[in-house]
Amino acid sequence: MSEREHLILCGGIDDKRPKAGTELLRLELGKEKGTGQIHLDVDAITKKMVADLPPVLRDLLEVATYVYVADQSISRGGRRSLEYACDWHRCLRLRIPVREHDLWSDPENRELLEKTLSFASGDTYTFEFSRQPVDDFPGFLNLSATAEPEPQYNEVVLFSGGLDSFTGAVDEVVGHGRLPVLVGHQSNNKLTGLQNKLHQYLLELVRPQLGPLHVPVRINKDKHLTKETSQRTRSFLYAALGTVVARMFNLNRVRFYENGIVSCNLPFDGQTLQARSTRSTHPKLLHLLSELVSVLIDSDFRFDNPYFNKSKTEVCLRLKDLHHEKLIRATRSCAKSIYRRPHTHCATCSQCIDRRFATLAAECGEHDPDFLYALDIFKESFDDTPDRTMAVGFVRFANDVEDMTPESFVRKFSSEVHEIARYMPGAESADVALKSLFLLHQRHSRSVTNVMAQQVAKFSLPLVKATLPATCLIRMVGAGLHLSAAQGKQQSRADKKHGKGRLNEMVGRLLTLHPRWTALRIADEIGGTTAGAVRKTEAWIKRPAQ
C-alpha cells in the first residue's frame, strides 16, 4: 500500500512549503484555457435557474467536480495495481475554497464527507476549506439552454445510457406516469449521441413538450490530467448534479436505477481485488450521501435505488413487461465503452458478462445480438488471463451460491451482507434483510447456471469434438475450472495423496486460469500436496514458458 500523500490545491489556493514527499496537483475551475482548468457544459439548465441556487449547492457542485477530476489525475499504478492492488490505495488531501465555510469546516460535516468518499473510493480523503466570497454566478458553468423548462417534473433520475438506468427511465414514464428529469454525465462525445437517442425515444412515448427533460453534463479538462480511469468517485459527482437539479424543482429525492447484484457487488472471485469492485450504488453509500446532503441543505433528502431487489435478468424482464425491450441493443453496459462498431461492448468486463447472461436468461437475446460484443464469450477464446479469471469467477459464484443455504450464504459473505443489511431500506429486521439478500442472489445464480447449461447443450457437438478453443467459457466450465477450491478438495478426498492423474488435472486447470502462479501457490490452493509434487506433473512440465 502506498502511503504517499497527494496534495490537491484547488481554486488558486497556494502552499509555498509543502511537506517533504508530498505530490502536488493544482486544479482550477474556469472557462479560460490553461493548466488545470476545468469547466462544466450543462444543457437544459438556464442561467436564471442556477442563479437561484443557494451558495452551499454551488459549493457542493464545485467540491464534487474537484474530487472527480483529482480522482482521474492521480494514477493507482496501472495494470500491475489492477491485478495485485499494489498501489491501489491513495491518500488525497484537498484544499478547496467554499462560500459556506463554517458549514463545510464543521468537524462532523467534514468527517461525514471524508467518510463518504473513502467508502466510495477505497482511498483516504482529507479536506481543508478556505473562505470564498459568495458570487452571483458559478463562472465555470457553460449553460447552453435559452428557454427555461416548465417546472412540472416530479422525479430526478440519474441517466447513464446503460440498460438498468434506461429501464428505470421507461419505468418512471410508462410504469408510473411520472415526468422525470434525466441527469446524465457524459464523459465522451459517443455517450452524448447514445443518451440523446434514448431520450428521444422516451419523448416519443408521450407528447414531446411534456416529456422527460434531459440534462446532459460534460466535464471539460486538460487531456494530460487523465491518468486513472477507475472513476470510483463518479457516483459522488452524479449525486451532486442530481441534488442541484432536484433542488431547482423543489424535489427532495434522486434515484439511481441499478440492479441489486451490482449494488451489493459481493466478491465472486478470490482473485478480484479492490481494483475490480465498485460501490457506486451500495446501500451504505446511498445512506451516507443522503445524510451528507440533508445536513448541507438542512432538509431531509434521499438517494434511493428502486431496483435494489432485482437481478439484471429481472431488470430485463421488467423492460420486457413494459414492452420496450427492443431498445436493449441501443443501451451500453460496457465498463470500457469501446464503441467500435459494430462492437459496442468489449464482452469481457464484469458488466458485459452480466448483461450477456441476463438478456439470454430473460429470452431477450434477439435484442442483444452477438455482433454487439467484440467476443463471443461462450465459444471464443479469452486471451487475457484476468479476463479468463473474471468470466470463470462469475460462473463459479453462481454455481456456489445456488447450492448454499441461507445460513451458509451469510457465513460465506458475513462482513459484506451484514453491512448491506444494515442500510437496506424497508427491511423490518436484520434477519428479513439477510433473507432478502440471499433470495436475490439465488435468483441471479439460477439464471446464470441455466444459461450456462443451455450454452453447453447448444455447443455440445463441438465440445465433444474438442473444436472449441480451450479458453472459451464452455470449455473452461466443461473442464471444471469454475469449481471452487473447496469443491476441488471435496472431490479429491477419496484420494488424499492425489493420484498422479488427478493432481495433473487439477494443476492443469489452475495453470489455465493462472499461468503465472508458482508451484507453491498451486499446492496451497489444491491442499494435501506439495510444490515438489506439482513440479513433477506433466501439466507443470509442459506449461508455456513465462
KAWONOR-V973350 format. One record per pair of residues at least 24 apart in sequence whose C-alpha atoms are under 7 Angstrom apart, sorted by the first residue. I is the first residue (numbers start at 1). GAP is how many residues later the second one is. Records with the same first field share a line. If there is no record, write none. Layout:
I=GAP + GAP
This chain:
1=85 + 86 + 87 + 88
2=85 + 87 + 88
3=87 + 88
4=87
5=86 + 87
6=85 + 86 + 87
7=85 + 86 + 87
8=85 + 86 + 87
9=85 + 86 + 87
10=85 + 86
11=85 + 86
29=111
30=109 + 110
31=109
35=187
36=186
37=184 + 185
38=182 + 183
39=101 + 102 + 180 + 181 + 182
40=100 + 101 + 102 + 177 + 178 + 179 + 180
41=100 + 101 + 102 + 176 + 177 + 178
42=99 + 100 + 101 + 102 + 173 + 174 + 175 + 176
43=100 + 101 + 102 + 172 + 173 + 174
44=101 + 170 + 171
45=98 + 100
46=97 + 99 + 100 + 102
47=96
49=199
51=85 + 86
55=44 + 45 + 79
56=43 + 44 + 240
57=187
58=80
59=39 + 40
60=180
61=179 + 180
64=172 + 173 + 176
65=172
68=165 + 166 + 169
71=160 + 162
72=154 + 155 + 156 + 157 + 159
73=152 + 153 + 154 + 155
74=153 + 154
75=152 + 153
76=152
82=193
85=188 + 189 + 190
88=187
89=33 + 34
90=33 + 34
91=32 + 33 + 34
92=32 + 33 + 34
93=32 + 33 + 34
94=32 + 33 + 34
95=32 + 33 + 34
96=32 + 33 + 34
97=32 + 33 + 34 + 35
98=31 + 32 + 33 + 34
99=32 + 33 + 34 + 35
101=28 + 29 + 30
105=24
112=180
113=179
116=169 + 172 + 173
117=116
120=112 + 113 + 159 + 160 + 165
121=111 + 112
151=98
153=26 + 27 + 28
154=24 + 25 + 26
155=24 + 25 + 26
156=24 + 25 + 26 + 86 + 90 + 97 + 98 + 99
157=24 + 25 + 26 + 97 + 98 + 99
158=24 + 25 + 26 + 84 + 97 + 98
159=24 + 25
160=24 + 25
161=33 + 34 + 170 + 171
162=169 + 170 + 171
163=165 + 168 + 169 + 170
164=93 + 94 + 95 + 151
165=92 + 93
167=152
168=89
179=32 + 33
180=32 + 33
181=31 + 32 + 33
182=30 + 31 + 32 + 33
183=31 + 32 + 33 + 59
184=31 + 32 + 33
185=31 + 32 + 33 + 53
186=30 + 31 + 32
187=31 + 32
232=46
235=45
252=48 + 49 + 50
253=48 + 49 + 50
254=48 + 49 + 50
255=48 + 49 + 50
256=48 + 49
257=48 + 49 + 50
258=47 + 49 + 50
259=48 + 49 + 51 + 52 + 53 + 56
260=47 + 48 + 49 + 50 + 51
261=50 + 180
266=150
268=125 + 126 + 129
269=124
283=137 + 140 + 141
284=136 + 139
287=136
309=131
310=130
311=129 + 133
312=43 + 46
313=45 + 46 + 48 + 49
316=43 + 46
317=45
325=42
326=41
328=39 + 40
329=38 + 39
342=29 + 30
343=28 + 29 + 30 + 31
344=28 + 29
345=27 + 28 + 29
346=27 + 28 + 29
347=26 + 27 + 28 + 30
348=39
350=40
357=91 + 94
360=91
361=86 + 90
377=95 + 96
378=94 + 95 + 96
379=89 + 93 + 94 + 95
380=89 + 92
381=88 + 90 + 91
382=89 + 90
385=128 + 129
388=125
389=124
392=89 + 90
393=89
395=53 + 87
396=86 + 87 + 88
398=47 + 50 + 51
399=46 + 50
401=41 + 44
402=40 + 43 + 44
406=29 + 32
409=29
481=28
485=40 + 41
489=37
496=32
497=31 + 32
504=33 + 34 + 35
507=27 + 32 + 33
508=31
